Amino acid sequence: MLCAQQPNLYFEKLTTQNGLSHNKVNCFVQDRRGFMWIGTEDGLNRYDGHSFVVFRHEPGNPSSVSGNIITSLLEDEAEVLWIATADGGLTRYDYRLPPERQFKQYRHSRNDSASIPVNTVNTLLHDAQGYVWLGTGGKGVWRFNKTTEKFEQPVTKGTQGILDLCMDRNGIIWVGRQGGGLLKINSRNLSFEADARYADLYARLPHTTVTALYADGRDNMWYGSWDKVLYRYNARTNHEEVFREGAAGGFVNDEIISFAEDRNGWLWIGGRQKGLQLYNEKQNRFYHYRYNASLEGTVADDRINSIYTDKQGTVWLATNKGISISPVQAQFEQVFLPPGPADKKSLTVYDFFREHNQELWIGTDNGIYTWQDSTASFRHIPLQYQGRPLSVTKFFRDTDGAFYLGTDYSLFRFDTQHRRLSLLPNTGKDSVMNRIIESRVVSIARDTIDQHPVLLVLPYGHFLAYYDLVEQRWVSRVDTAKKILQRFNLKDNLLRKIFKARNGNIWLATAKSGLGSWEKQPSPRVRYLDGDPSEPGSIHNNHVYDITEDAKGNLWVSTYGGGLHYFDVRTEKFKHIAGSNNLLEGIQADEAGNIWMIGSGDLYKYDPVKDAWFSFRLPDLKKTGGITGNIYKDPAGKMYVTGAGYFIAFDPAAVRDMHRTPDIFFTDLKVFNTSFSHLLRQDKITLQHDQNYFRIEFAAPDFSPAGNVRYSYRLEGWDKNWVDNGSQNFAQFSNLAGGEYIFQVKATGGPGAREGKTAYVRIIIIPPFWRQWWFYAAVAILLSGAVYGIYRYRVNELLKRQAIRNKIAQDLHDNVGSTLSSIAVFSEVAQIHHQRKNEDELSAAITRISDTAGEMISEMNDIVWAINPGNDSMSTILQRMESFARPLLAARNIRFHLEAGQDVMQLNLEMTRRKNLYLIFKESVNNALKYADCVNLWVSIRLHQHELEMTVRDDGKGFDQATARTSPSLSGNGLRNMEMRAAEMKGTLITRSQPGEGTVIQLKFPVS
């Protein structure tokens, strides 16, 4: 800061419109990570320079802050935040714990004598032993042991209303009391001392109520009081000093309620009613700043509740109307020009001129103003021509020493010593340059045309004109002899600038035709390098506003609509610089090669080496809308920009880069909107497959002027490239497949910045069991088993079919073969009887042959029926039983009774069981028909416990079971044959019969 004049302070403002929970702000603290914690009258705020996160008390929720009126904040050595409230006692906050345990409340309870004695805590202090000291409202000073969580009161005497606490270098805690003056407590042994005179609360003594305390960097103790003067206990002299209004130094009486010291040793002092005061000890002088509603950038309110200097040196002011933020050193200072004529709201600044260390000349719409840096004073040089006031729009010093003024009338030669101007000879003969119509001279350069030295001049809107210094006359577009529009190929009337490079080449900034190259051989002619979207390397926008040159002789070109371009004069290719403001105006290069430019009212710097952009907040006290126009650079390298009625001068080399690469931190992990922030402290986060919808929140605290942190992120394993997230400080993902991912997030200091710090966290999503390797292995085994099972099934089916074929072949061999053998035998017998003429025996033999052939046909029919799969159902089997037995028995007058349950009708029997069931039934009927001599035959088929039960019963004469097995039928199907068929079905066959009591045959076999 300059010591010769009052420091220029320009404050940014934060209110509820920016997201702050309440405009009455009480306290600040910056934590180890860099976040600003802000205590307000309604909640606790965490601020990262871009967005606020608000914490409020929730009644009945012990996991919330204990109160909403936040009065004091401190962070201890373990990064634990301690929060004092006026309505809820004390709160401890540790962001590393699970969300339900992050806040721990210490509230007063009437039923607990060990609880905090009162819920009104005004101030906090942390000592070297690790204790937290509390200054309470009405209950005195208390010391809190963080390990045992016990409160103890070292001093019970005297007044108990505590307004502030401060520790000096000796470990003595100074206590500001409401009545009773100062109290001093030794933090190590808890001894204390107080001035006995203050026991009389009505005694007329200084600072009976101490409102604020502060120990500065020189160990002096400062304190404010209700008596509205300022006190300093001088550590060097051990005496108390008083500063009051009217005395040397300029202190303004006020009740001082806050202090802070900036990096330069200036003491910032906040009052209850009269705003901010800054004290410079070397000067022993106070500077006063108050709220002014008509000016932008003043302190937000005249009540300064708290002052805090952060790690970057930014000073924060807590007021009743929000937060005011000011850098410790203002890098840009507005210099307002004196008021102009009554008909002008503010002066318009067009151009600057300075030679060596002389005064600064300023061209305005009210003539010329000169500015003397040493005296910070203006001098006005009004200019008129023929009674008409002139606007000075351009200064030009020619190589021959002549000094020219471009105006809204014409071009004048100006005598700087005698302050006289003269119109160039024969100007009156040119209708363009004599009384320029609704325009002004915007650019001047010296060149040669037709071997004559000339002054090239741009009367904006009227193409180009030149003054021939030999012929002493103007040549403009109206000159019918020269015809410069055709000769010079002038096709754009809106020419902004003539730029003469160090090698003598001239370039034109046009508003509609891009960059113009003034080519002199064989005669001057403009060649236009305009934009063509189909041509790589062309300019992005044809509205060229300004041109400057780098050390290599290449050009930097600003366009109004297309941003910044770099032009290689050798290849004649443009390179568009990404990240620039599109609406660029004036442009200049500093000695270090950085490019400075104006865009949308703000000042920007581009560093070509780092490929990085920087923006700067310039003061705009009168809310004029920012800077505009060109940038002027004087011979010393100092630059000047202008706004409505003011200018700002700065040395580019002295401008500190307030942008920094901020550290980035993860702040929350939400899975389906439930916080799991404590997992962010782990090396890797493991989530279940149904937790694959989550949101990661992050922040990079940055409070630098024009700080505009931008984020980009990438989820390795999901995103192929980095995702530009802008200023949005979270990323969310859904339906992620199981696997391992790495979430990376990068923060940069603003648009165009290429460098950034990166934070990452590993995330493992456990896939569902059906997507894990062991499940795949199990499925593979099962599939293999299934394939093998199908293979074995098919093999078994083939074997079964082969077995069936073998069985059929065997049956055919046994039945058909034996029957045919019988027929052959009976045929021989018949032949013998025929030869012997034994007619009766011959007839019996032929009858036997016929019966045997009929039986064989029947059995063949049974085999064919059994093989057909269409006969698997029990209903079909029962129909065949019915069609076989009923007509056969009816022929012998035997009544047939067949019963079957409904559950039996739903069964399907495979071929072997179907065949054996039917053949056993058929054998039973045949036996009854042949041997039983019965009147009734009953057949009952039932399903019982997965077994099919068939009972065949007659009321015939019965038989002796012992002798029956020796009398098989002709086809071999006797009782033993029926038992074999039952055994083939894994069933049982029971025969019960006695002579005279009929016969019962019962078959049981399992079914599925």
C-alpha positions, 0 to 999 in steps of 0.5 A: 500500500502507498503510504503517501495517501489513503489506501485504496480499498475495494470490497467484494460483497457476499450476502444471502443472494450468494447463498449465505444463510443470513446477512448478519455475520458474527465470526470467521475461521479458515480450517486446515483444508482452506475452507472458510467457516462463517458463523451467522445469526442463522446457521453455520456456513462452509464456503469454498469461494464459489458455493455455501454449505449451510448447517443448522440446528435441528430440534431433537437431532443430536447430530446437528449443530447445537444452536443457530446463532453462531458467535465464535469459531476455532479449529484446534490442532487435531483439525476439530472445529469448535463452535460457540452459539448464543442459543445452544452452548458448544458444538464439536465438529469433525468432518472425518467421522460418520455423518451421524457422529460429526456434530457433538453437542454440549448443551446446558441441562438442569438435570446434569451438573456436569453439563455446560453451565449456560447455553450463551457462549460469546467467545472461544480460545484455545491454549497451548495445553489443548484446553478450550476456553469459553467466555459466556454470557452471565456465567464467567470464564470456563475451561473445557477439557477435551479428553475428559469432556469436563468444564471447570471455572477458574475464576468465580469472583467479579462480573460474569458477563464475558465479551472477549478472550485473547492470549498474549505471548506469555500465556496470559489470557486477557478477559474482556468483561461487561463491567469490571474491566480487564481480568487476566488469567494464567492459562498454565496455573489458573492464577488470576489478577484484576484491578480492585478498583473495578469492583465498584461497578459505578466507579468512573474508570476507563474501559469498565466494559471491554468489548474486543481484544487483540494481540498484534504482531508486536505483542501489543494488546489492543482493546475497545470499550463502551467509552468509544475510545481505543486502547493499546497496552504497549508491550515495549513500554508496559503502559496503556495508551489511548487513541481518541477523536481529535488527537493526532492520528485521526482516530474516529471515536467508536465502540470497537468490537473487532480487530485483525492485522494484515500481512503488511502490519496494518491493523484493521479495526471494526466499529459498532457504528462508524465502519472500518478504520485502518491503523499504520503504526509507522505513520501513527495514522488512522484511515477511515472507511464507511458504507456508501450506498452510491458507490460500488465496493465500499464496506457493506455496513458500518457495523463490523462484527468481526475481522479475519485475515485468511492464509492468502492475506485476504481480509474478511469483514463480518457485518450486519448486511453480509460479508465484505472481502478485500485483498490485503493490497489493492493492485488496481486503483481507480483515478476519477477525472474531475467533473466535466461540463454540466451536460456530461454525466461523465467524461469519456477517455479516448487516449493517453500519451506519456514521454519518459517520466513526464506527466500523463496526457489524457485525451477526453471529450472535454479536451486534454487532462494532465495527471501528475503522479507525485501530487495526484492532481489533474490539470485541464487543457480545454481545446477549441477550434473556431469556437467549437470544443474539441474531443481529443481522441488520438495522440501521435508523436511523429518521427520528426518531432511533430506532435499531432492531435486526432479529434472529432473535427480533424487532425491538428498539429499541437504545440505542447510548449505553448498549448496551441493547435493548428489545422493542417494546411489545405484541410478545408479543401477535403470534405472528409477530413474537414469537420469529420461527420459524426466521427473522430480520428481513431488511429494515425501512422507515418508511411510513404506513398508515391515516394512522399512521406504521408500521415495515414489517418483513420476517420472512423466510418470514412475508410482511410485518408492520408495527408501528403506532407510534401504536397500538403494536402489530404487525399480521401475517398472523395478525391476523384483523381486518386480514387484510393478506394479502388487503388488501395482496395479499400472495401471496409469503411470501419477501420479501427487501427493502423498498426505499424510493426517493428519491421515497418509493415503496416496492418489494419484492423477492420470491422468487417473484413478481418485483418488487412495487410497494407502491401506497398509494392509496387503501390499500396494495396490492402490484402484481406485475411478474412475468415473462412470456416472451410479453411484451417488457420483462418480467423474465427471472426472478421471484426478485428478490434486491436493488434499488437506484436510479440518479440518474434514479430508475430501478431496478437489479434483481438476480435469482437466476437471471436476472441484472441488469435495468434497470427504467424506472419510467415505462414499467414495462419491464425491460431485461435486461443481457447478459453478467451472472452469472445468480446475482446477489445484493446490488447497490449503485450508486456515486457515478459510477453504476456498479453493483456486485453479488455473483454466484457468490461474486465481485464484479462491476461494470457500467458503464452508460455503456460497457456494459461488465462487470468482475469482480474476484478477491477474496482468500479466504485461508481458502477459504470459497467467496467473498462472499455476501449484500448489499452495504452502502454507508456515508454516505461511499460506501465499500462492504462485502461479506462472506463466512464470518467476514470482510468486505472494505471498499473505496472504489469510486472508488479501485478501479483498473480492472485490466482493459484492452483487450489487444493481439492478435497472430497466433501461428501459421498452420497449413495441414493441421497444418504451421506457416507462422507466418512468413507472418503477417508479410506484408501478405497471405498467398497460398495455393494452392487445395489449401491451403484447410484452415487454422487461424489461432492468435492471442492477446491477452496479459492478466494483469490480475486476473480477466482473462478475454480473450474472442475474436470473429472474422470472415472477410470473404467467408465470415462474415456476422457476428462469431463469438463464440469465447469463450476459444478462441484459434484459428479454422479453415476448410476448403473455402474457395473461391478468392478474397480474404478478410480475417480479423479477430479482436477481443479484449475484456477479459472477458464483457460488455466491448463494446470490443476491439482488432482485428487482421486479415490478408488471405488470398488463395486462388488458385483451381484453374485450372479456376476462373480467368478465363482458363480460363473464357475458354478454355472459352467460346472452346472452347464457342463453337468447338464450337457453331460446329463443330456448326453447321458440321457440321450445315451440311456434313451438310445440304450433303452430303445435298443433294450426295447428293440431287443425285448421286442425281438426277444418277445417276437422270437419267444412268442412268434418263434415258439408259436410257429414251431408249434404250428409246424409240429401240429402241421406234421401231426396233421399230415400224419393224421391225413395220411392215416385217414384219421379225420377226427384227429386231423380236424383237432390238429387243424383247429389247434393250428388255427387257434395258435395262429390267432393267438400269435396275431393277437400278441403281434397286435399287442406289441405294435400297440405298445410301441405306439407313443400315442397310446401312453395315456391311461385313458387310451389304455383303459379303452383298449382294456374295455374293447378287449375284455367286454366283447370276449367275456360277453360271448361267455355271458360273463359280466365285466366291471371296470373302475378307474379313479379320475386321478388315474386318467391323468397318468401317462405310462411309458411303453414298457409299463404300458405293455406289461400292464396291458399284458398282465390284464389280458392274461388275467382275463384270459385265465378267468375266461378259460379256467374260472367258470365265473359269472362276474369279472371285476377290474379296479385301477387306483392310484395310491401314494405314487403307486398304480394298483390294479385288482382283477377279481372273479367269482369262479371256481378258483384253483390250487395255486400250488398246481397252477404254475405247472399249466402255462398257456400255449404262448408261455404267459402263465402266472410266472410270466405275469410275475416277471412282467411285474418285476420288470416294472419294479412292482409286485404281483399277488395271486390269491385263490382257493377252489370254490372261492374265486381268484384275485390278482393284485398288481402294484407298481410305482408311477411318477 
